[in-house]
Amino acid sequence: MDGSSPTPGSGPGDGVRRQELPRRRILVYALAASTLTVATPVGIGVAAEGGQRGEDPESALRKPSDVVVIGDDDEMLVLEVTAANRVVVRLPRAEVGQGITTAVAMMIAEELDARLADVDIPLAGARAKGNQFTGGSDSVRSLYGPARELAAVARAKLVTAAARRWHVPARTLRTKHTMVVAPDGRTATFGSLSAAAAQVHTPAVPSKPKPASQHSVIGRPTPRIDGRDLVTGKAKYAGDLAVAGAKPTVVARPPTVLGKVVSVDDAEARAMPGVLAVVRTAHGVAVVAESFHYAFKARDALKVKWAPGPLAPLSDRAIRSRLRAAVPRLGAPPHGSAQVEGEFEFAFVSHAPMEVLTAVADVRARSAEIWFSSQTPGDARASIASAVGLPQSSVRVHVVRGGGSFGRRLAYDAAIEAALISKAARRPVKLMWSRSDDIRHGRMRPASHHRIRASHAGGRVVAFSHAMASVGESSESLGPRPQGGMTTTAHVDARKVSAGPMPSDSGLYNFGAIDQKGGGIELAIPLGAWRSVDSGTMRTAEEIIVDEVAHSLGKDPVAFRRATLRSKAAKAVLDKVASAGKWGRPMPKGRAQGVALHEEYGSCVACLAEIDVTDPHHPRVVKVVMAADVGTAVNPRGLQAQLMGTAIDGISTILQAGLHIDRGAVREGSFADFHYARQRHSPLRFEAHIMPSRKAPGGAGELGVPAAAGAVANAYARATGTRPRRFPINF
């Protein structure tokens, strides 16, 4: 990857003194990569020249010889070039399978002209300040500028160091394959230049990122940098960590949601082989043992009397009835218009990531150390410190890769529980929630009810109304169970509830006057942000109504959408799926196509789904075609994988996956009855088309869920001649 000099621009300032110490490496630490100054870290919480640094636990890991570049941004990226010629970037995000480590490695490799194989992306632990939030399809968008600017500064320093070594003009040098190359063919690895580059204050070449026209890494389909580790088992999750003294731990939990212990007879359990401790928790009884085998056996031997949780009087029917009653009334339709109306119910849904929740905790009298996968490590650190009665400065949170999340790891209930158990047991613990633990007692997407009316006259929609009600988590004492970003939807406007836009005010469809209303009920039930949050239900229901409006007007669903869409980008993705999916071709009886669109996060997507319902009890989506415009796609292969995942989410939540509440208990407890799509339910053919763009990256991780869900629902409706209103349909 040959590099060329970026367009001229100003480099870092030269007005800060230099600490004259031997340096083994260059470390670039950016609170942002905009206005940069050079300073030297002295220790935790010590002010550095050029800016005030807050307390940062990672500072304790740095050697006095580190050189720091501090700016005014909150991304807090750390880039290090080691003597071994490794480029190491400490990433303030969680890797939960979405491929953010690969995307950031590509950004860094692009600007440094480094080999991708030479770039390592470890996850940063919790810090006292800065943006470490992973969610909202925001990671690539928020890191795209800072990561490239950071690497561009490092490259300029390395080139300057090589120019000084060889006594040649810096502008005559180029970079490639993690080294600097002279006109006469001499080369020097970045690692060999790192000590000298650490002393460069004002680079002799510009330090701005390359223009998109010069990209050779960004935009190229690339395998994951951790792919081999994932398939060979080398990748480490929280359950794989060998923390000294940490013993396997499981918890006996109540039959109902948020039930409590009345009494416990643990004599038999304590006498069993391998049992080290039995500890009561806020909503259960924990067993610490020498192995998980011993822990599970002892847990099952506990004799616990439970008090029912606050939901015990309620089941699905009552919850649905209360939700329906909480939906605000729609206003009067325009005079002389015809109406297309629908009411839609969406069930609770578990996140159910493949890796169950696991946390390792070592809580002592004056300190605590926690290892787990967290999308919100700063918030988690504060909550853990409060729970165990320690100052935040005494708590370290290590972020470990996660085996899936879909929003589940925004919350950190397992980590708090592990910390409290460790404190009570006076020993390190490795807490694992079983699949049943998380499905029956973990967080879930809230159930919701929607009432939609489209008014049309003269062959076009003149008004569109959407009123909805969703379950919100009540403020009743839930113990140490942070909401993890989920907010109640009770009695608030739908514009504030939904992460996604409505069909007209978003610019998606020209549907005339818009009326949006929101309401809700509060229940003592743990809720969490589920992939695509409110858009996954709101936009899905709207796309079903769009199909029904087209049918009412006697128009083809694709043609009707195309004539009504406002955005050229939305029309382009719709045209792409219609063409690639051969929309409108003759279909045998029992098979049909459906289409839907969504626009959010500065991106848009269309989905075409083809379904086979010849076996009415086992409908099968046989083909999915998706097209997305997300601006610059850093890694098109990763984006295609994200879209495939959203297609599976749409298939699952529309056709078969949901949770029932039976007298305060979640009925489902494993993948045997929580029917998320498996291989036999997956489309036989899947295509994902990435639209070319030079715009800045938009969001992508959650983008496809509403379109996929809407397309599957519309295909099912056309294949069966029905109008499904309750999802999943098998409920």
C-alpha positions in Angstrom: 0.0 0.0 0.0 2.0 2.9 -1.2 1.2 6.2 0.5 1.4 9.7 -0.8 1.5 13.0 1.1 -1.8 14.3 2.2 -3.0 17.7 1.2 -1.1 20.5 3.0 -2.4 21.4 6.5 -1.2 22.6 9.8 0.5 20.2 12.1 0.8 20.0 16.0 2.0 23.1 17.8 5.5 23.4 19.1 5.0 25.5 22.2 5.2 22.8 24.9 8.4 21.7 26.6 9.8 18.3 25.9 10.7 15.8 28.6 14.2 14.6 28.0 13.9 10.9 28.7 14.8 7.8 26.7 11.9 6.6 24.7 11.2 3.1 23.5 8.0 3.8 21.6 5.7 6.4 20.3 2.4 6.7 22.0 -0.3 8.9 20.5 -3.2 9.5 22.9 -6.0 11.5 21.5 -8.9 12.9 23.3 -9.4 14.1 19.8 -7.4 14.3 16.7 -8.1 17.9 15.8 -6.0 20.6 17.6 -3.1 18.6 19.0 -0.4 19.6 21.5 2.3 17.5 23.0 2.6 16.7 26.7 4.1 14.2 29.0 2.0 12.0 31.3 3.1 12.0 34.9 0.6 9.8 36.6 -3.1 9.3 37.3 -5.0 12.5 37.6 -2.0 14.7 37.0 -2.4 17.7 34.7 -0.3 17.6 31.5 0.8 20.7 29.8 -1.6 21.7 27.0 -4.7 20.3 28.8 -6.1 18.9 32.0 -6.5 15.1 32.1 -9.0 13.5 34.3 -8.3 10.3 36.1 -7.6 7.5 33.7 -6.9 4.0 35.0 -5.0 3.1 31.9 -2.4 5.8 32.7 -1.0 3.5 35.4 0.0 1.1 32.7 2.1 3.6 30.8 5.8 4.0 31.3 7.3 7.4 32.1 8.9 7.5 28.6 5.5 7.6 26.8 4.8 10.6 24.7 1.2 11.8 24.7 -0.7 13.9 22.2 -3.8 15.4 23.7 -6.6 17.1 21.8 -10.1 18.3 22.5 -12.2 15.4 21.4 -13.7 12.7 23.6 -12.9 9.6 21.6 -9.8 8.8 23.7 -8.0 6.7 21.1 -4.5 5.4 22.0 -2.1 4.5 19.2 1.2 2.9 19.9 4.0 1.8 17.6 6.1 -0.8 19.3 9.8 -1.7 18.7 8.5 -5.0 17.3 6.8 -3.0 14.5 3.3 -3.6 15.8 0.7 -0.8 15.5 -1.5 -1.0 18.6 -4.7 1.0 19.0 -6.6 0.8 22.3 -10.2 1.0 21.2 -12.8 2.7 23.4 -15.6 0.5 22.1 -16.8 -3.1 22.7 -16.3 -5.8 20.1 -19.4 -7.9 20.2 -19.2 -9.6 16.8 -20.0 -6.5 14.8 -16.5 -6.2 13.5 -15.6 -2.7 14.8 -12.0 -3.9 15.5 -11.6 -4.8 11.9 -13.1 -1.5 10.7 -10.8 0.6 12.9 -7.8 -1.5 12.0 -8.6 -0.7 8.3 -8.8 3.1 9.1 -5.5 3.0 10.9 -3.8 0.9 8.2 -5.1 3.2 5.5 -3.6 6.4 7.0 -0.4 4.9 8.3 0.2 2.8 5.1 0.7 -0.1 7.4 0.0 -3.7 6.6 -3.4 -4.7 8.1 -1.7 -7.8 9.6 0.6 -5.4 11.6 -2.3 -3.6 13.4 -3.7 -4.8 16.7 -6.9 -3.4 18.2 -7.1 -4.3 22.0 -10.2 -3.1 23.8 -9.7 -0.2 26.3 -10.8 -0.6 29.9 -13.2 1.8 31.5 -11.9 5.4 31.8 -13.0 8.3 33.9 -13.9 10.4 30.9 -14.4 10.2 27.2 -16.9 8.4 24.9 -16.8 4.7 25.4 -20.4 4.0 24.4 -21.0 1.2 21.8 -24.5 1.5 20.4 -26.9 3.4 18.2 -25.0 2.3 15.0 -22.5 5.0 15.9 -19.1 3.4 16.3 -17.9 3.8 12.7 -19.5 7.2 12.4 -17.9 8.5 15.5 -14.4 7.0 15.0 -14.0 7.5 11.3 -12.6 11.1 11.6 -10.6 10.8 14.8 -9.0 7.4 14.0 -7.8 8.5 10.6 -6.5 11.8 11.9 -4.7 10.1 14.8 -3.0 7.7 12.3 -2.1 10.6 10.0 -0.4 12.4 12.8 1.6 9.3 13.7 2.6 8.8 10.0 3.8 12.4 9.8 6.0 11.9 12.9 7.4 8.7 11.6 8.3 10.2 8.2 9.9 13.2 9.9 12.0 10.9 12.1 13.2 9.0 9.1 14.1 12.2 7.3 16.2 13.3 10.2 18.0 9.9 10.4 18.8 9.9 6.7 19.3 13.7 6.3 16.9 13.9 3.3 13.9 16.1 2.7 10.8 14.5 4.4 8.7 15.3 1.3 10.8 12.8 -0.7 9.9 9.9 1.5 7.0 7.5 1.1 5.4 4.9 3.4 4.2 1.4 2.7 4.0 -2.0 4.4 4.6 -0.5 7.9 7.8 1.2 6.9 9.3 4.4 5.5 11.0 4.2 2.1 13.7 6.5 0.8 14.1 7.5 -2.9 17.3 5.4 -3.0 15.4 2.3 -1.8 16.5 2.4 1.9 13.7 1.3 4.3 13.1 1.7 8.0 10.3 -0.1 9.9 7.9 2.1 11.9 9.1 0.2 15.0 12.7 1.2 14.4 11.7 4.8 14.1 9.3 4.9 17.1 11.7 6.2 19.7 12.9 9.1 17.4 9.3 9.8 16.3 8.3 10.2 19.9 10.5 13.3 20.1 9.0 15.0 17.0 6.8 18.0 17.9 6.2 19.6 14.6 6.2 17.1 11.7 7.9 18.2 8.5 5.1 16.8 6.3 1.3 17.5 6.5 -0.6 15.4 9.0 -4.1 15.4 7.4 -5.9 12.2 6.4 -5.9 11.1 2.7 -8.7 12.1 0.4 -11.1 9.3 -0.3 -9.8 9.1 -3.9 -6.5 7.7 -2.5 -8.0 5.0 -0.3 -6.7 1.5 -1.0 -7.8 -0.2 2.2 -11.0 1.6 3.2 -13.9 0.4 1.0 -12.2 -2.9 0.1 -14.1 -6.1 1.2 -11.8 -7.5 4.0 -12.0 -10.6 6.2 -12.1 -10.0 9.9 -8.7 -9.5 11.5 -9.8 -11.8 14.3 -11.4 -14.4 12.1 -8.8 -17.1 12.5 -8.9 -16.7 16.3 -12.7 -16.9 16.3 -12.8 -20.2 14.4 -9.9 -21.8 16.1 -11.0 -21.0 19.6 -8.0 -18.7 20.3 -10.3 -15.7 20.9 -10.9 -15.1 24.6 -14.3 -14.3 26.2 -15.0 -13.6 29.9 -15.6 -17.3 30.5 -12.1 -18.2 29.1 -10.2 -15.9 31.4 -7.9 -17.4 34.0 -8.0 -14.8 36.7 -6.1 -15.9 39.8 -8.4 -17.5 42.4 -11.7 -16.8 40.5 -14.1 -19.7 41.2 -17.1 -20.8 39.1 -20.3 -19.3 40.4 -24.0 -19.7 39.5 -27.2 -18.4 41.0 -30.5 -20.0 41.9 -33.3 -17.7 40.7 -37.0 -17.4 41.5 -39.8 -18.8 39.3 -41.2 -15.3 38.7 -39.6 -12.2 37.4 -38.0 -10.2 40.3 -39.2 -12.7 42.9 -37.3 -12.7 46.2 -35.9 -15.2 48.7 -38.0 -15.7 51.8 -35.8 -18.4 53.3 -33.2 -20.8 52.2 -31.9 -24.2 53.6 -28.4 -24.6 52.2 -27.1 -27.3 54.5 -27.1 -30.0 51.8 -25.6 -27.7 49.2 -22.8 -26.6 51.5 -21.9 -30.2 52.4 -21.5 -31.2 48.7 -18.1 -31.7 47.1 -16.3 -28.7 45.7 -18.7 -26.1 47.3 -16.8 -23.0 48.6 -19.5 -20.6 49.5 -23.3 -19.9 49.4 -24.4 -16.3 49.2 -27.8 -14.6 49.1 -28.3 -12.0 46.4 -31.1 -9.4 45.8 -33.1 -11.9 43.7 -31.5 -15.3 44.3 -28.9 -17.5 46.0 -25.4 -17.8 44.6 -23.2 -20.9 44.8 -19.4 -20.6 44.5 -17.6 -23.9 43.8 -14.4 -25.4 42.4 -16.1 -26.1 39.0 -19.3 -25.2 37.2 -20.4 -28.9 37.5 -20.2 -28.7 41.3 -21.8 -25.3 41.3 -24.8 -26.4 39.3 -25.3 -29.5 41.4 -25.2 -27.6 44.6 -27.5 -24.9 43.2 -30.1 -27.6 42.4 -29.8 -28.9 46.0 -30.8 -25.6 47.6 -34.2 -25.5 49.3 -35.5 -22.0 48.7 -38.8 -20.5 49.6 -39.6 -17.7 47.1 -41.9 -14.7 47.4 -43.5 -14.0 44.0 -42.4 -11.0 42.0 -44.5 -7.9 41.4 -45.7 -9.2 38.0 -47.3 -12.4 39.5 -50.9 -11.2 38.9 -50.3 -10.5 35.2 -50.1 -12.6 32.1 -50.0 -11.7 28.4 -53.7 -11.1 27.9 -53.8 -8.5 30.7 -50.6 -6.8 29.5 -51.9 -6.6 25.9 -55.2 -5.2 27.1 -53.5 -2.5 29.2 -51.2 -1.6 26.3 -54.1 -1.3 23.9 -55.9 1.0 26.3 -52.8 3.2 26.7 -52.6 3.9 22.9 -53.7 7.6 22.4 -56.7 8.2 20.2 -56.2 9.2 16.7 -57.5 12.6 15.6 -60.2 13.0 12.9 -59.1 12.1 9.4 -59.2 14.7 6.6 -62.7 15.3 5.2 -63.5 13.3 2.1 -60.6 10.9 2.5 -60.7 7.1 2.6 -58.9 5.2 5.4 -56.5 2.3 5.6 -56.1 1.3 9.3 -54.3 -1.3 11.3 -53.5 -2.2 14.9 -50.4 -4.2 15.6 -49.0 -6.0 18.6 -45.4 -6.9 19.2 -44.3 -9.4 21.9 -41.5 -9.1 24.4 -38.2 -10.4 22.8 -35.0 -11.6 24.5 -31.6 -10.5 23.2 -30.3 -14.1 23.7 -26.7 -13.5 22.5 -24.9 -16.8 21.8 -22.4 -16.2 24.6 -24.3 -16.1 27.9 -23.6 -13.3 30.3 -20.4 -13.9 32.2 -18.4 -11.7 34.5 -15.3 -12.2 36.6 -15.0 -10.1 39.8 -12.4 -9.6 42.4 -13.6 -7.3 45.1 -11.5 -6.6 48.1 -11.6 -4.2 51.0 -10.1 -1.3 49.2 -10.3 -2.2 45.5 -12.2 -4.0 42.9 -11.4 -5.4 39.5 -14.0 -6.7 37.0 -13.7 -8.4 33.6 -16.7 -8.6 31.3 -18.1 -7.5 27.9 -19.6 -4.0 28.3 -21.0 -1.5 25.8 -21.0 1.1 28.6 -17.9 0.5 30.7 -17.8 4.0 32.2 -21.4 3.8 33.5 -20.7 0.2 34.6 -17.7 1.3 36.6 -19.6 4.0 38.4 -22.5 1.6 39.3 -20.2 -1.2 40.4 -18.3 1.2 42.7 -21.6 2.4 44.2 -22.9 -1.1 44.7 -19.8 -2.4 46.5 -19.1 0.9 48.4 -15.9 1.9 46.9 -14.7 5.1 45.2 -14.6 4.9 41.4 -10.9 5.4 41.4 -10.5 2.1 43.2 -12.5 0.1 40.6 -11.0 -1.2 37.4 -13.2 -2.5 34.6 -11.6 -4.6 31.8 -13.6 -4.8 28.6 -13.6 -8.3 27.1 -14.9 -9.2 23.7 -18.5 -10.4 23.7 -20.2 -13.2 21.8 -23.1 -11.1 20.5 -25.1 -8.5 22.2 -27.9 -6.8 20.2 -28.1 -4.3 23.0 -27.9 -6.7 25.9 -24.5 -5.7 27.0 -25.5 -2.0 27.3 -26.7 -3.2 30.7 -24.3 -4.6 33.3 -26.5 -6.4 35.8 -24.4 -9.6 35.7 -21.2 -7.6 36.5 -22.8 -5.9 39.5 -24.1 -9.2 40.7 -20.7 -10.8 40.4 -19.1 -7.9 42.3 -21.6 -8.2 45.1 -21.1 -12.0 45.3 -17.3 -11.6 45.3 -17.6 -9.0 48.2 -19.9 -11.3 50.2 -17.9 -14.5 49.6 -14.5 -12.7 50.1 -13.0 -14.3 47.1 -12.8 -13.7 43.3 -15.6 -15.3 41.3 -16.5 -16.2 37.7 -20.2 -15.7 37.5 -22.1 -17.3 34.6 -25.7 -16.8 33.8 -27.3 -19.8 32.2 -29.4 -19.4 29.0 -32.5 -19.7 31.2 -31.2 -17.1 33.6 -31.0 -14.5 30.9 -34.2 -15.3 29.0 -36.3 -15.5 32.1 -34.6 -12.9 34.3 -32.6 -10.7 31.9 -33.6 -7.7 29.9 -35.9 -7.8 26.9 -37.4 -5.7 24.1 -40.6 -4.2 25.5 -44.0 -5.3 24.2 -45.8 -2.6 22.3 -49.1 -1.8 20.6 -49.5 0.4 17.5 -52.5 2.0 15.9 -51.9 3.4 12.4 -54.2 5.2 9.9 -53.3 6.3 6.4 -55.8 8.7 4.8 -55.9 8.8 1.0 -57.7 10.9 -1.6 -57.2 11.4 -5.3 -54.8 8.4 -5.5 -52.3 9.7 -2.9 -51.9 9.7 0.9 -52.9 13.0 2.4 -52.4 12.2 6.1 -50.7 9.6 8.2 -51.3 9.0 11.9 -49.3 6.6 14.2 -50.1 6.2 17.9 -48.4 3.7 20.0 -47.9 2.5 23.5 -45.0 0.5 24.9 -44.1 -1.1 28.2 -41.8 0.9 30.3 -39.7 -0.2 33.3 -41.3 1.0 36.5 -39.2 2.7 39.1 -40.2 0.2 41.7 -37.2 -1.1 43.5 -35.4 -3.6 41.2 -32.2 -3.9 43.1 -28.9 -3.4 41.3 -30.3 -3.7 37.8 -29.4 -0.6 35.7 -31.5 0.2 32.7 -28.5 0.4 30.5 -29.9 3.2 28.4 -33.5 2.1 28.1 -36.0 4.8 29.1 -39.7 4.5 29.9 -42.1 5.3 27.1 -45.0 6.2 29.4 -46.8 9.4 28.5 -44.2 10.8 26.1 -44.4 12.0 22.5 -43.5 9.3 19.9 -41.0 11.5 18.4 -38.9 11.2 21.6 -39.6 7.5 22.0 -38.6 6.3 18.6 -35.0 6.1 17.4 -36.3 5.9 13.9 -38.1 8.4 11.7 -41.8 8.5 10.7 -42.5 7.9 7.0 -43.1 11.6 6.1 -41.3 13.9 8.5 -38.1 11.9 7.9 -38.3 12.6 4.2 -38.9 9.0 3.4 -42.4 9.3 1.9 -44.5 12.2 0.8 -47.5 11.3 2.9 -48.8 14.8 3.7 -49.8 15.7 7.3 -48.3 13.6 10.0 -49.8 12.9 13.5 -47.6 11.1 16.0 -48.6 10.2 19.5 -47.1 8.0 22.2 -48.2 6.5 25.5 -47.4 3.5 27.6 -47.7 1.5 30.8 -45.1 0.8 33.5 -44.4 -2.6 34.8 -41.7 -4.0 37.2 -39.9 -5.9 34.5 -36.3 -5.6 33.3 -36.2 -4.0 29.8 -33.3 -3.2 27.5 -32.6 -1.6 24.2 -33.0 -4.3 21.6 -31.3 -4.0 18.2 -33.0 -1.1 16.2 -34.8 -0.2 19.5 -38.2 1.4 18.6 -37.7 1.4 14.9 -37.9 -2.4 14.8 -41.5 -2.2 15.7 -42.7 1.3 14.6 -41.2 1.3 11.1 -42.2 -2.4 10.6 -45.8 -1.6 11.3 -45.7 1.4 9.0 -44.3 -0.5 6.1 -47.1 -3.0 6.4 -49.6 -0.2 6.2 -47.7 1.2 3.1 -48.3 -2.1 1.4 -52.0 -2.1 2.3 -52.4 1.5 1.0 -50.9 0.4 -2.3 -53.3 -2.5 -2.4 -56.2 -0.2 -1.6 -55.3 2.1 -4.5 -54.8 -0.8 -6.8 -51.0 -0.1 -7.2 -48.0 -2.3 -7.2 -46.2 -2.0 -3.8 -42.8 -1.2 -5.4 -44.2 1.2 -7.9 -46.3 3.0 -5.2 -43.3 3.4 -3.0 -41.1 4.6 -5.8 -43.6 7.3 -6.8 -43.9 8.5 -3.2 -40.3 8.4 -1.9 -38.6 11.7 -1.5 -35.0 10.6 -1.3 -32.9 9.6 -4.4 -30.9 7.3 -2.2 -34.0 5.5 -1.0 -35.3 5.1 -4.6 -31.9 3.7 -5.6 -31.9 1.0 -2.9 -35.5 0.1 -3.7 -34.7 -0.1 -7.5 -31.7 -2.3 -6.7 -33.6 -4.9 -4.7 -36.5 -4.9 -7.1 -34.1 -5.6 -10.0 -31.8 -8.0 -8.2 -34.8 -9.9 -6.6 -36.8 -9.9 -9.9 -39.7 -8.3 -8.3 -43.1 -9.1 -9.8 -42.1 -12.3 -11.5 -44.8 -15.1 -11.5 -44.8 -17.1 -8.3 -46.3 -20.6 -7.6 -49.2 -20.8 -5.2 -48.1 -20.4 -1.6 -45.1 -18.2 -2.5 -44.9 -14.5 -2.6 -42.5 -11.5 -2.3 -42.6 -8.6 0.1 -40.6 -5.4 0.2 -39.9 -2.7 2.8 -37.6 0.3 3.4 -36.0 2.1 6.3 -34.0 5.3 6.7 -32.0 6.2 9.8 -28.5 7.0 11.1 -27.8 8.9 7.9 -28.3 5.7 5.9 -31.1 3.9 4.0 -31.9 0.3 3.2 -34.4 -1.7 1.2 -35.2 -5.4 1.6 -37.0 -7.9 -0.6 -38.1 -11.1 1.0 -39.5 -14.2 -0.7 -41.5 -16.6 1.4 -42.9 -20.1 1.0 -46.0 -20.9 3.0 -47.1 -24.1 1.4 -46.7 -25.6 4.9 -48.8 -23.0 6.8 -47.3 -24.1 10.1 -43.7 -23.7 9.0 -43.4 -20.7 6.7 -39.9 -20.4 5.2 -38.2 -17.3 3.9 -36.3 -18.7 0.9 -34.7 -15.6 -0.4 -33.6 -12.2 0.9 -32.2 -9.4 -1.2 -31.0 -6.2 0.6 -29.4 -3.0 -0.7 -28.0 -0.3 1.6 -26.6 3.2 1.2 -24.5 4.0 4.2 -22.1 6.5 2.8 -18.6 5.3 2.8 -18.6 1.6 3.7 -15.3 1.1 5.5 -15.6 -2.7 5.1 -18.2 -3.8 2.7 -17.8 -7.5 3.7 -18.6 -6.6 7.3 -21.6 -4.5 6.3 -22.9 -7.5 4.3 -22.6 -9.6 7.4 -24.5 -7.0 9.4 -27.3 -7.0 6.9 -27.5 -10.8 6.9 -27.9 -10.6 10.7 -30.7 -8.1 10.5 -32.5 -10.4 8.0 -32.4 -13.2 10.5 -33.7 -10.8 13.2 -36.6 -9.9 10.9 -37.4 -13.5 10.1 -37.3 -14.4 13.8 -39.3 -11.6 15.3 -42.0 -11.7 12.6 -42.5 -15.4 12.3 -41.6 -17.2 15.5 -39.5 -15.6 18.2 -41.0 -13.9 21.2 -41.6 -14.2 25.0 -44.8 -15.0 26.8 -45.6 -13.8 30.3 -47.5 -16.3 32.4 -48.5 -15.1 35.9 -45.4 -13.1 36.4 -43.0 -15.6 34.8 -41.4 -15.8 31.4 -42.6 -19.0 29.8 -39.6 -19.5 27.5 -36.3 -20.6 28.9 -34.0 -21.8 26.1 -33.7 -21.9 22.3 -35.9 -25.0 22.5 -38.9 -22.7 23.1 -37.6 -19.2 22.3 -37.6 -20.0 18.5 -35.0 -17.8 17.1 -34.2 -18.6 13.4 -31.8 -21.5 13.0 -30.1 -22.7 9.8 -33.3 -24.5 8.7 -35.2 -21.2 8.9 -32.6 -19.1 7.1 -33.0 -18.0 3.5 -31.6 -20.4 0.9 -30.3 -17.4 -0.9 -29.1 -14.1 0.5 -27.8 -11.1 -1.4 -26.5 -7.8 0.1 -25.7 -4.9 -2.3 -23.7 -2.0 -1.0 -24.4 1.2 -2.9 -21.2 3.2 -3.9 -20.8 6.5 -2.1 -18.1 9.0 -1.2 -20.1 10.5 1.7 -19.0 10.2 5.3 -20.1 6.9 6.9 -23.6 6.5 8.2 -24.9 4.0 10.7 -25.4 0.4 9.6 -25.5 -2.1 12.5 -29.2 -1.7 13.3 -30.3 -0.2 10.0 -31.7 -3.3 8.3 -34.0 -4.7 11.1 -37.1 -2.7 10.2 -36.8 -3.2 6.5 -36.2 -7.0 6.9 -39.1 -7.4 9.3 -41.4 -5.3 7.2 -40.5 -7.3 4.0 -41.0 -10.6 5.7 -44.4 -9.5 7.1 -45.5 -8.2 3.7 -44.4 -11.3 1.9 -46.3 -13.5 4.4 -49.5 -11.3 4.0 -49.3 -11.6 0.2 -48.6 -15.4 0.3 -51.5 -16.2 2.7 -54.0 -13.5 1.7 -54.2 -12.4 5.3 -53.3 -9.2 7.2 -51.1 -10.2 10.1 -51.5 -8.0 13.1 -49.7 -9.8 16.0 -46.0 -10.6 16.0 -44.5 -13.1 16.0 -47.3 -14.6 13.9 -47.1 -18.0 15.7 -48.3 -16.4 18.9 
